[in-house]
Amino acid sequence: MFTFLEYPVAERWGGAIRNYIEVLKPRETILLTFIGVCAAVIAGGGHPQIGTFLLATLAILLGSGGANGITNYLDREVDARMKRTQHRALPSKRIFPAKKVLPLVITLVVIALAIAWFLDPLCFIFGLLGVIAAATWRKRITCVFPQGTIAGCAPVLIGYLAFSHQLDMTILFLCILIGVWIPLHVWSVMIANREDYLGAGITYFPISWEVKDAVKVLLGLSVLLYGSSIALYYFSDLGLPYLVVANILGISMVFATARLVLTGASHDAWRVYKLTAFPYLGILFLTMSLDLWLS
């Protein structure tokens, strides 16, 4: 039991731990882990072998957290110039010097890659590519293509290949889905916070375009996202429940981006961003898993 004098020490340790967890972007890490786990369920036909499933989950969780930590470290100076991100642990110097996070994030990545190699060499290759992509996807100098797409597909590839051990049409269309989703997700938050990004010196698309033109690209992406989610139904073993949910989510996304085209308002861009996260991607992948699990 702590004495009275020990409480400040415990609080400092608790605060430090929370800061390091924050660097790993827990919400983003959980979403990436979730879709990777769902990909494992899909490849396992709804009933993946539990040992392999747990190892794949651990590899994806540690790898996603470590990769997110690397991007946070590399983007700390840009984050410090943005109102939306300046209060994060590194730009606010709650962790100082910033290099103190490197042993943690590097260790997480190394452990994740070691597990990935044990699962399948292809898991290791795509995991390594995902980490490299995350490390080179920089806010200040890099658009979302191609690094963001590769980094976003890595968890799904690891989860899927841990069971299938080969590339096929299902994983191809899962990656196409993620490849379209990534820019829609990232660019919508950039449009919603356009002035903040401009103030931080971000000059590439969509910040370099007028809002009225950039949002039309988002509408096109939402249509492609809808189409790729339906195409996945025809190139996989997914059933009617998935098709129904994919149509509902796809129509909702197209409607949200169409509204953004009409208004050009930052709050509508923010709604698109929030919709793309768990309400869209999370529910879609959850439905894939449940569809196979219950069939």
Buried (B, 14 or more C-beta within 10 A) or exposed (E): EEEEEEEEEEEEEEEBEEBBBBBBBEEBBBBBBBBBBBBBBBBBEBEBEEEBBEBBBBBBBBBBBBBBBBBBBBBBBBBBBBEEBBEBBBBBEBBEEBEBBEEBBBEBBBBBBBBBBBBBEBBBBBBBBBBBBBBBBBBBEBBBEBBBBBBBBBBBBBBBBBBBEEBEEBBEBBBBBBBBBBBBBBBBBBBBBBEBBBEBBBEBBBBEBEBEEBBBBBBBBBBBBBBBBBBBBEBBBBBEBBBEBBBEBBEBBBEBBBBBBEEBBBEBBBBBBBBBBBEBBBBBBBBBBBBBBEE
